[in-house]
């Protein structure tokens, strides 16, 4: 079970949302402002 209270959250200081052209989203060119990184054990 994951202890959600121990997840560290660091918000971005400037979102890329306003710079994103949603009518032209080529794969691998635009990336999300945030991500979740998790270490796991036993597969």
BELURQUI-V220811 format. One record per residue. N is the residue number from 1. RES is the residue in one letter. SS is DSSP state (@ for helix, = for strand, . for the rest). PSI is psi as a letter, one per 40 degrees, with the letter a starting at -180 (999 if undefined). Layout:
N/RES/SS/PSI
N/RES/SS/PSI
This chain:
1/X/./h
2/X/./h
3/X/./g
4/X/@/d
5/X/@/e
6/X/@/e
7/X/./h
8/X/./h
9/X/./h
10/X/./h
11/X/./i
12/X/./i
13/X/./d
14/X/./h
15/X/./i
16/X/./e
17/X/@/d
18/X/@/d
19/X/@/e
20/X/./h
21/X/./h
22/X/./e
23/X/./e
24/X/./g
25/X/./g
26/X/./i
27/X/./h
28/X/./e
29/X/./d
30/X/./i
31/X/./i
32/X/./i
33/X/./d
34/X/./i
35/X/./i
36/X/./h
37/X/./h
38/X/./h
39/X/./i
40/X/./i
41/X/./i
42/X/./f
43/X/./999
